[in-house]
Amino acid sequence: MKLFLLFAFSAITFCSYSQNEYKFTKEDNKWIKYLTEHINKGEIQYLGILGHFYMNIKLYNDHPFYNKGMEYIKQGALLGDTSCIYEYGMSYYNTDGRGTYDEKSNPYMDSAAKYLTLAAKAGMADAMYTLGYLYLNGCNINQYMYNKNVKRQDLVLARAWFDMAAQHGKKGAAEQSENIVIASNHPFEKALAASKGGDYALAMKLYTIAADINDDEIAAYNIGILYYNGQGVERSKDYALSAFEKSGRLGFAKGSNDAAEIYWEGGYGKSAIEWFTKAISQGYTAANEALANVKAQLAYNASKRAEFFAEYNRKQNELANNESSSGMTQVQIPPAKTYCNDCHGTGKVARIEYYTDKISGLQSGRTVYDNCLRCYGKGYY
């Protein structure tokens, strides 16, 4: 009982302390009072509800309210509430709350698996599904269900958790289990056959299974080809790029090269250099010429940009020097934002120079054409 009274006291004092940061409404205070009353009665499931209330005030876990909410979730987990156990395990899984990490290198994934296993034993389907995902992706975790150490991908355990999640009604779990079965029956060869037969939709499904479950670098590359050509899927350079990058990270040099080419087509020189360099390090010698061309073009673009701005500044100074003799006052305006979709391949972008007559006060202007700042007068980028 003392423990629950401590929760109630901390909730009320925290509201008072944080008035300058967040203005609690009457409804908020009524809700907090209602929850703390139930907590004081020993109803631990309300700890999770109160925790979520604080966590949802701000969506960033570095905010004090988020940390306060997580404290309630943690206490609910330690006292045995299943939903709190699951949420506490997922807090380790998400690390910073934004999912910007790599699961295989997350140092907290083992703690995530520990609490998720407890929630799964209590019958929570979401926990079962997440555990299946962890074993499917070879995360660095222990197997708490059978006290077995697992430091690699374990498809048997992954399928077991997906099957249990499916039995408890988790949507998509049965499909994941089926994909594991397909992955053990040479999906890459079947995907090749489907692709040759023109069934690109089936080929995409099988290539995806081979790439995601078996870490097949050529399957990942072929996914990129299908997306790039729009075969069996809507054409998308973004998805193609993602697939080529994955293929390159798995060690396929052609994937790295094609990722570099897409970056260069989009005008991302630094990324193109990075991936061409990676392709060369992986043994793709044909990328040497492409890398040299990219560096030469970037150097040329830099010199043309410097020439353009030097000429632009010279003209501005010349107009300023002629101001007194012309009786006109130049109105300094910045050049228009210029991109190749504005110059339409001409390499020139129009802007208007305005002048104000000192005597009449009237404005007049003329159209001038500057080199496109995006393509440096080349008509492309």
N, C-alpha and C positions, 0 to 999 in steps of 0.2 A: 504493500500500500504506500509506503514511503516513496518508492520509486515512481509510482504514478502521480503522486502529489508533486514530486519534483518536476515532472513533465508539465503539469498544469501551471505551476509557478513560472517555469522558464518560458512557456508560450506567452503568458500575460505580460511578463516583464519585457520580453523581446518586442512585443507590439508597442509598448510605451517608449522603449529606447529608440525605435526606428521611425517615429512620427515624422522626423524631418526628411526622411528618404521616401516614405510611402505613406499616403494618407489613407488609413483604414476607414472604411465606411461603417455605418451602423450594422449593415448586413454582415460585413466581415467579422466584426466583433461578436455578433450573435452566433455566427457559425463557429468561431474559435471557442466560444464559451460552451456551445453544444458539444463539440468534439472533446474538449477537455473534461467535461462532466462524464462522458462515457469512458474516457481513458481512466479517470479516477475510480470508476466502477470495475476496472480490470478488463475491459473489452479492448483487447490489444489490436483488433483490426482497424480501430479508429486512429491508431498511430500512423498508419500508411496514408489515410485520408488527410490527416493534418499535415503530414510531410509533403504530400502533393500540393496542398494548398499553398504552402510557402514556396515550394519549388516553381510553381506556375506564375508567381508574381513577376519574376524575370526569367528569361529563357537562357541565361548564361550562368554556368555553374560557378563562376568566380564571384558572383554576387552573394552577399551575406545571407539573403533569404534562401538561396539554393542550398548553401551549406547547412543552414538551419533545418531545412526540409530533409536533407539527407541524414541528419542526425536522428530525426524521428524514424525514417525508414530503417536505419541501422538498428535502433533499439527494438523496433518491431520485428526485425529479422532475428535478433538475438533472443527474443522472447518467443519465437516460433511461428509468427504469422507468415503464411505461405506467400501471399502477394508481396510482402516486404522482403522476404528472402529472395524472391525473383528480382525485384527492383534493385536490391542491393548487389546481387550478382551482376546485373546489367550495368550498374554504375562502374564496376571494374571492367566490364567488357567495352564500354564506351570511353573509358579513360577520361577524356576532356569534354565529353558530352556532345562533341561535334562530328565524331566518326572520321577524323582526318588521319588516323594512324593505320599502320599495317598490322592486321591481326596476328600474323606469324611472329612479329617481333614485339608484341605488346607484353611487357613484363608482368602485367597484372592479370593476364588471361587465365593463369592457373587458379587464382582466387575466384575469378568469374565462374570457372567450371565447378569449383567446390560448392558455391551457393546455388548455382543453377541445378546441380545434381540433387541437392536437398529439395529444391522446389519441384523437380521432376518426380522424385520419389513420392512427393505429396500429391501428384496427379496433375500438375500444371502442364498443359500441352505446349505452351509457348516455350517453356524451359526445355522440354524434350526436343523441340525443333531446333532451338539455338545450339544445344549440345551436338545434335547431328551435324549442324553446319560447322562447328568447331573441329570435330573429328574429320569431316570431309575435307577441310582445308589444311589439315596437318598442323594445327596450332600447338604450341609448346605447352601441353597441359598433362595432368595426371588423370587416370581413369578411376574416379572415386566410387563408381558403382561396384566394381569387383576388385578394388585395391590393386589395380594393375597399372604400371607406369607406361605411358604412351607419349612418345616424343616425336611422332611422325603421323602422317596420314593413316587413318585406320578405317577402311571402307566398311568393314564388318560392323564395327561399333556405330559408325555413322548411320548405316542402314537400320540398325536395331533401334536407334533413337528416333529416326524418321518414321519407322513402322509404329512405334509406340505413340508418337504424336498423331499419326493418322487415326489410330484406334481411339484416341481421345478427341477426334474431330478437328484437328488442325488442318486448315486448308493449305494445299500445296505440298504437304508432307508425303503423301502417297506418290506424287509425281517425282519428288526428289529420290525416294527409295527406288522407283523404277529406273531413274537415270543412272543410279549406281549399278544396277544390273546390266543396263545397256553398256556402261563404261567398261565392264569386265568382259565384253564380247566383241572386242575389236571395232569400236565405233568409227575409227578413222577410215578403215578400209571400206566400211559400209557407206560412209559419207562420200568417199571418192566415187563409188559406184553410183550413188544417187545423183551426184553432180554430173557425171558423164551421161546419165540417163535423162537429164533435164529436170529432175525433181529437186530444185534448189531449196525449197522449204524444208524438206527432209534432211538434205545435206547440211543446212544451217543448224538444225537441231542436233544432229549427230556431231558436227564439228564443235559445237558449243559444249557438249558433254565431254568430248575428248580434250578440249582446251581447259575447261574448268575443273574437271575431276582428275584427268590423267596428265595435266600440265603438258599437253602436246603442243610444241611451238609451231609446227607446220599447220596444225589444225587452227590455231589462233591466226596464223597468217592467211589461211584460206577464208576465214571469216571476214577478214579485212578486204579480200578480193571481192567477195560476194556483196559486201556493203558498198564498195567503191563502184562496182558495175551495176548495182541495183538488181541483183539476181536473187529472186525469192524473197527479197525485202525491199523496202523503200531505199533508194539511193541516199547514202549519207557519208560524206567525207569525214565527219566528226567520229562516227562509229568505226569507220575504216581506220582512222588514225589511232583510235584507242586499241583496236585489235592488232595493228602493226606494232604499236609500242609494247603490248603484252608479248607478242612473238619475239621482239627484240630482247626484252628483259629475260625471256626464257632461253636466249642464246642463238636465235635464228638471225643471221646477218642480213638476209634479204628483208626481213621485217623491219630492222633498224633503218635500212636504206630507204625503204618505201615510206616510213614515217618521216624521214628527213625530207623526202621529195614533197610530201603534202605540206609540211611546214614551210618549205621554200615557195611553193605555189601560193601560199597564203601570205607571204611577205614576212615570215618570222625567221629572220636570218640567224639569230643566235641559236634558236632551237634546231634549225636545220644543220648548223655546224656541229652541234652536240651529237645529233643522231648519225650524221655522216661519219663523224669520228668514231662513234661506237661501232658502226658497221665495218669500218676499216680494221678496228681492233679485233673484230670477230672473224676477219679473214676475207671480207668482201672488197677485193682490190679495185673493182670497178668504181667504187665510191671515191677514190682518190681524185679523179678528174672532176667529178661533181663538186667535191669539197673545194678544190682549187678555184673552180668557176664561181662558187658562192662567195668566197673570200674576195676574189677580184671584183665581182659586181658590187659588193658592199663597200669596198675601197673606192670604186669609181663613183658610187652614189654619194659617199661622204664628200668627195672632192667637188662634185657638181653642186651639192648643197652649199658648200662653202663659197663657191663661185657665185651662186645665185644670190646669197645674202650679201656678199660683198658688192655685187652690182646693185642690189636693191638699196642698200645703205648709201651707195654713191649717188643714186638718183634722188634719194630723199635729201641729201645734203645739197645737191645741185639746185633743187627746187627751193630749198630754204634760203640759199644765197641769192636767188633771183626774186625773192619776195618783195624787197624794197623797190626794185626797179619796175615791177609789174603793177604795183599798187594793189595787189591781191594778198590775202592772208590764207595760207594753206591750212586746211583742216586735216590734222593728222588722224588717220584711221588705220587700224591694222588691216593687213590683207585678209581676204576671206579665207575661211577654212577650205583647204584644197585637198581633194582626194581624187583618185582616178575615176571614180564614178561621176565626178563633176566635170572633169576635163574630157571625158568620153573618148579617151585615146588620142586626143590632139596634143597633149602635153602642155596646154595653155589654159589658164583660168582667168576669167574676166573679173575685174573689180572697177569701182568708180572712184575717181579722185575728185573731191569736192573742194571748191574755193569760194571764199566770201569776199565780195567787192566791198572795199572799205568805205566807199562813198554811198552807194545805193543800199548796201546791206543785203543784196540779193545773192543767193547761192547759184553756182553753176558747176557743172562737172563734165568729165570726159571719161570714156571707157578705155582702160588700159589692160593689157594682157600680160600676166606674169607666168613664169614657168611653174608648172604644177609642183607643189612642195612634196606631194606624195611620191610621184614618179620622177621628179627632177627633170621634167621636160621630155622624158622618154616615151610617154604615152602608155606606159605599163608599169607594173610593180611586181 
